[in-house]
Amino acid sequence: MTVDIEAAARELTEARASGKPCPPLRGRLLPEGDVASAYLVQQRQARAWHGRGERRVGAKIGLTSRAVQDGFGVYEPDFGVLTDAMAVADGDEVPIGRLLQPRVEAEIAFVLGADLTVGRPTTVDLLRAVDHVLPAIEIVDSRVAGWDISIVDTVADNASSGLFVLGTAPRRLADVDLRLCGMVLEHAGEPVSVGAGAACLGNPLHALGWLAGTLARAGDPLRAGDVVLSGALGPMVPVTPGAAYEARISGLGSVRTCFSEEKS
């Protein structure tokens, strides 16, 4: 089949703008399993966002759960770009109309204090580069109808990115055992997702190391000041319009977001 990078990027962009999801890209505009072409689609959109004034502020990592990887038939995570337009302040209401098919998941966010430019960073490299960590809620979304996605669809769609919310009480790595951090995500005071740091590639620091090395080898390394969402600590949860969600992560504190009632 013919690979059509332009058409794939255009369909995702139109879906984002119109609020109407597009059909899956795989087997239609992109070959099944062609992750390299999917990243080209992602990059095409990221350049367009930059062109309209959005500033890159970091990256997000997806597919960090072994079970999810097995479901996709892949054996490493994926990543997407974070821009300033995706950031939501802790506790702010998100207009539900900004999103198509939103879901929420709790994560640990790294904020870098130094560049990570080596192709195979060691644990020491990572520990030296991280300035602090924060609790985070990622509001994931899909421009593909019904979340009918493969690895190709999600990578092309910027790793199914939506928005992200960071907590406001930074913690130093030395003060937290990331592997053992317990997480509970609550809706109306009831747990809707639970997990721990070990669910993210065994330790969220491992996810950071994978991304740092991958981007450095591609010539686009993580830089000081970047935010990295390291991957879900538990199952993602479909968003209910009008609902509030709070993630509590042991040792890191909490972060909260809520959604408007109806699309405007």
N, C-alpha and C positions, 0 to 999 in steps of 0.2 A: 504494500500500500504506500501511497505518497504521504510524506510527513508535511504537515502544514502548520508551521509554528505561528505564522501571522494569524491564521484563522482561529487557532486554538486560543491565542491571547485575546483576540477580538471577542470571541464568544464569552470568555470569562469576564472581560471588562464590561460587556453589555449586560451580562447577568447581574454584576455588582451594581451597575447604574440603574437598571430597571427594576430590580427586586424579583426578577423571574429567573429561576435556575435554568441552566442549559442541560442538554443530555450529556452523558458521559463522553469524554474525549477519546478514551481508549478504543482502538479498533475502528475509529471513524476519522479522526484527525491526527492521532498519534498511535503508533504501533503498540500492541500489548507489550509491557515490559521495557519499553524504551525510556528509561529514567533520564538518560542524558538529554534527550529532546524535551522531556518535561521540564527540566531545569532551564532550558533555553526559553521556554514559554514563561516560566517564572521570572527570569531575568528581563524579558521584554516588558512585562508589566511593571517591574520595579523601576526600570528606566523611565517609564511613563509617569509613575508616581513622583519620582525625583524631578522630572520636567515640569510638573505642576506645583512644585514648591515643597513637597514632603521631604523631610530629613530622615535619613536612616539612623536609627538609634540602637540597633542591635539585631539579634536573631532569635528565632524560636526553634526548638528541636522537637520533632515528633517521632512516633513509632519507637518509643523507648521501652515499651513493655514487651517482654518476650512472647507473651500470648498474642498480642496484636501483630507482632512481626510474623509469627507463624500463620496468622489469619491472612496476611497479605502475601505470604510466601517470600519474604525478604529477610535479610540477615544483618541489616544495619539500620540505624535511624534515618530520618530525612530532616531537612531544615527549610526555613523560610525567613524572609526579611521582616524586621519590625521597623515601622516608621513612627514619627511623632504623632501622626494623625490617628494611630491606633491606640494611643495611650488614654486611659480613663483614670481620673483621680479616685482614690480610695473613698468608697461610700457614695460616689455620684450615681445619678440615675442615667441609664443608657436608653435612648429612644429605641424601641424595639424595631422601628422602621429602618434603622441603620443596617440591619442584619437580615439574612434570608432564612436560615435554619439554625439558629444559635444553640450551642451547648456550652456548658461550663465545666472546667476542671481545675483542680488545685495543683500548684507547682511551687518549686523553689526557684527563685530568680537570683542569678549572679550579676553583680555589678563590678566591672573590671577597673582596676586602678593602674594597669599597665598593659601594653600591647602583648599579644600572643602570636609571635611570628614564626615559631619553629614548627616544622612539619610533623614532628612526633613529640609533643610536649610530655614531659614527665610530671609525676604528681607534684614534685617540688616546683616546677614551672607554673603549674596551675595555682598552687597555694600562694605563691608569690604574686601572681597576677590579680587574684581576686581581692577587691577592696572590702566588699561586704556582701551579705546575702539578705534577701527579703522574701516574705510570703507573697504569693501571687495567685491571681485567678486569671486564667486564660479563657477568653470567650471565643471559642472556636466556631467556625462557620464553613459552609460549603456552598459554592456557586453551582454545584452539580446536583441535579434534581434527585431528591430522596436520599441524599448521602450515598448514592450508588457509586462508590469510588473504589478504584484500585490504586496501587502505588503511583502509577502514571498520573491519574486524575488528581490525587492530593498534592503531589509535588508541583505539577503545573499550576495548581490553585494556591500557590504560596504556602504549601503544607497546611491547607485548610485553615488559614489564619483568619482572625476577625479583629478582636480588640484585646487589650490586656490591662490588668489593674495590679498595681504594686502596693504593698504595705508601706508604712512610713516609719518603722522603727528598725533601722539596720542592725544586723548582728555580724560579728566577726566570725570567720570560719573556726577559729580556735575555741570558740564558745559553744559550738554546735556539733553534734554527731549526725551528719547528714543521712547516713545510712539508716539510723534508728529513729529519725524524726517521724512521729506519728501524725497523721492528717485526718481530719474530719471536715467534710463540706456539708453545711447545714442549710436547709430551706425551712423557714417558719419554725426554727428551733429544733427541727428533726434532722437526723443524719440522712443524707442521700448518697454519699460516697465516702468511703474510708480507705486508707492506705498508709503507706510509709515510704521513706526515702529509698529503701531497698527495691521498690517496684520500678525505679527508674534506672535501668541498666545495672542494678545492684548497688549503685550509689550515684546521686546526681553529678558528682565530680567526674565520674567516668563519661557521662554524657557531654559535659563541657569539654573534656579532653578530646573526645571524638570530633566534636564540631570545630574546635580550635585547630586541630591537625588538618581536617578536611579543608577548611577555608585557607589556611596558610599554604597548603600544597597547591591550591588553586590560584594563589597570588592575591587573595583578598582577605587578609587576616583580621581577626578580631582586634579592636583597638581599645585603649584606655577610655573609660566612660561608657562602653557598650553595655547594654542589658542583654542577658541571655536567659530565656525561659528554658529550663532544662528538661521539661517533660512531665507528664502527668504522674501524680503519686497514687491515683486511684481512678476508677471508671469515670468517664465524662457523663454529664447529666443534661438532658434536653431542658431548655429554658422555658419556663412558664411566664407569659406576659403578666406584668404586675408583681412579680415575685422578687424577693431579696435573697441573696446567697452570701453566706459567710464561711470562709475557710480558716480553720485553726490548725496551725502546724506547731507541734511541740518544740520549744526552744526558739521559735521565730515569731510567735504572736499570731495575729489574725489580719485578714483583709476582707473587705465587703464590697459588693456591688448589688444594684437593683435595676429593674427594667420597667419601662412605662407599660401602661395597660394595653394600648392599641397602637397599630401602625398609623402614622400620620402622613 
